[in-house]
Amino acid sequence: MDQVVIETSKSVLSWEYSLLVFVAVLGVIQVAAANSGLKGLLFSPGAVRIRFWPSQSRWGLTSIHFSYLFAAVTVLPALGFFFVWNSHNATGIIQGSEQAGLFVLSTAAGGIFSLFASSFINQWRLQSNQTRAQGLEALKEVTWYQAVWRRWVRNSSES
């Protein structure tokens, strides 16, 4: 059986690699946040209810279970694609220094996107929470944006 090989340019390979790393980072951050109880970093704003149409049965997911499901849907396909990279791309080579740079940029972009997206998603759900905790402990009760804002307001009022 002949294998179909698609020629791709180096820039397309770079974009594919960056996108896969970005997506995998989003999933890994969700698993880490769910394991640590950092509600301010989760992408699920609360309980998710899924209703199956023919039977009208309902299936509920907590925000932690939704985070694990999100991670499985993002991380596993990305890792799987990394393992078949060379069979998918005939010129599947990205130089080591370029790959390292793309990895760092994609990881940073994934982290920043997670902070802003989770702050936007959870801004109303965690708005009334009050915490005196600092650092990562604050993310158990408030979003990243709320923690930064409260820290700046607290520092400016003490001055």
PLY file of the C-alpha trace (Angstrom):
ply
format ascii 1.0
element vertex 159
property float x
property float y
property float z
element edge 158
property int vertex1
property int vertex2
end_header
0.00 0.00 0.00
1.47 3.31 -1.06
1.65 6.04 1.49
0.54 9.50 0.39
3.07 12.11 1.40
2.21 15.78 1.33
4.99 18.28 0.78
4.75 21.20 3.16
6.83 24.31 3.54
8.91 25.02 6.59
6.63 27.89 7.64
3.59 25.59 7.58
5.48 23.06 9.70
6.39 25.82 12.14
2.76 26.91 12.43
1.59 23.31 12.90
4.19 22.70 15.59
3.36 25.97 17.38
-0.37 25.24 17.30
0.10 21.73 18.66
2.28 22.97 21.52
-0.20 25.79 22.26
-3.16 23.39 22.41
-1.23 20.88 24.55
-0.20 23.62 26.98
-3.82 24.69 27.41
-4.76 21.12 28.36
-1.82 20.66 30.72
-2.62 23.93 32.52
-6.24 22.77 32.97
-5.11 19.47 34.52
-2.65 21.25 36.82
-5.30 23.76 37.89
-7.87 21.02 38.50
-5.42 18.95 40.57
-4.39 21.98 42.63
-7.91 23.31 43.15
-7.12 26.60 41.39
-10.70 27.53 40.46
-9.52 30.85 39.06
-7.64 29.10 36.23
-10.34 26.64 35.14
-12.06 27.18 31.80
-15.37 25.78 33.05
-17.41 28.39 34.91
-19.28 25.77 36.96
-21.25 22.60 36.52
-21.80 21.59 32.90
-24.99 19.67 32.10
-25.35 17.69 28.91
-28.77 16.46 27.85
-28.97 13.58 25.43
-31.77 14.22 22.96
-33.46 10.86 22.29
-33.56 9.62 25.87
-33.73 13.02 27.61
-31.21 11.71 30.12
-28.80 14.21 31.63
-25.15 13.97 32.37
-23.52 16.47 34.67
-19.87 17.42 34.86
-18.27 19.45 37.60
-15.75 22.07 36.57
-12.92 19.74 37.61
-14.25 16.85 35.53
-14.76 19.22 32.60
-11.11 20.30 32.93
-9.95 16.68 32.77
-12.13 16.08 29.72
-10.80 19.26 28.09
-7.25 18.12 28.76
-7.90 14.69 27.27
-9.40 16.25 24.14
-6.49 18.65 23.68
-3.37 16.92 24.99
-3.87 13.38 23.68
-4.41 14.31 20.01
-1.50 16.78 20.13
0.85 14.17 21.59
-0.41 11.58 19.13
0.33 13.92 16.25
3.87 14.47 17.52
4.46 10.73 17.27
3.31 10.55 13.64
4.90 13.87 12.63
7.43 12.43 10.17
4.97 10.10 8.49
2.53 13.00 8.02
5.09 15.50 6.70
7.62 14.51 4.06
9.92 17.30 5.12
9.03 17.05 8.78
12.18 18.65 10.06
12.33 21.83 12.09
15.84 22.75 13.20
16.56 22.36 16.90
17.09 26.04 17.69
13.95 27.01 15.78
11.98 24.26 17.51
13.18 25.42 20.92
12.19 29.00 20.14
8.78 27.94 18.84
8.25 25.80 21.95
9.05 28.67 24.30
6.87 31.14 22.39
3.95 28.70 22.14
4.20 27.80 25.81
4.25 31.45 26.82
1.31 32.20 24.52
-0.63 29.27 25.98
0.05 30.44 29.52
-0.94 34.03 28.82
-4.04 32.92 26.91
-5.03 30.68 29.86
-4.72 33.57 32.31
-6.84 35.94 30.25
-9.42 33.37 29.07
-9.99 31.92 32.55
-10.27 35.43 34.01
-12.89 36.34 31.41
-14.83 33.08 31.82
-14.85 33.16 35.63
-15.15 36.90 36.26
-18.78 36.77 37.44
-18.64 33.44 39.23
-15.70 34.38 41.45
-16.39 38.10 41.69
-17.71 38.17 45.26
-14.95 35.98 46.71
-12.64 37.75 49.12
-9.17 36.43 49.83
-6.09 37.71 51.58
-3.97 34.97 50.03
-1.16 35.92 47.70
0.49 34.17 44.80
-0.93 30.92 43.49
-3.01 30.43 46.64
-5.14 33.42 45.63
-6.18 31.58 42.44
-8.10 29.07 44.54
-10.71 31.76 45.21
-10.33 34.48 42.56
-9.24 34.84 38.94
-5.82 36.01 37.89
-7.14 39.41 36.84
-8.98 39.86 40.15
-5.88 38.87 42.13
-3.67 41.32 40.22
-6.26 44.09 40.45
-6.76 43.62 44.19
-3.01 43.54 44.75
-2.55 46.84 42.88
-5.49 48.46 44.65
-4.26 47.21 48.04
-0.72 48.52 47.39
-1.96 51.90 46.15
-4.28 52.34 49.16
-1.47 51.54 51.61
0.81 54.17 50.07
0 1
1 2
2 3
3 4
4 5
5 6
6 7
7 8
8 9
9 10
10 11
11 12
12 13
13 14
14 15
15 16
16 17
17 18
18 19
19 20
20 21
21 22
22 23
23 24
24 25
25 26
26 27
27 28
28 29
29 30
30 31
31 32
32 33
33 34
34 35
35 36
36 37
37 38
38 39
39 40
40 41
41 42
42 43
43 44
44 45
45 46
46 47
47 48
48 49
49 50
50 51
51 52
52 53
53 54
54 55
55 56
56 57
57 58
58 59
59 60
60 61
61 62
62 63
63 64
64 65
65 66
66 67
67 68
68 69
69 70
70 71
71 72
72 73
73 74
74 75
75 76
76 77
77 78
78 79
79 80
80 81
81 82
82 83
83 84
84 85
85 86
86 87
87 88
88 89
89 90
90 91
91 92
92 93
93 94
94 95
95 96
96 97
97 98
98 99
99 100
100 101
101 102
102 103
103 104
104 105
105 106
106 107
107 108
108 109
109 110
110 111
111 112
112 113
113 114
114 115
115 116
116 117
117 118
118 119
119 120
120 121
121 122
122 123
123 124
124 125
125 126
126 127
127 128
128 129
129 130
130 131
131 132
132 133
133 134
134 135
135 136
136 137
137 138
138 139
139 140
140 141
141 142
142 143
143 144
144 145
145 146
146 147
147 148
148 149
149 150
150 151
151 152
152 153
153 154
154 155
155 156
156 157
157 158
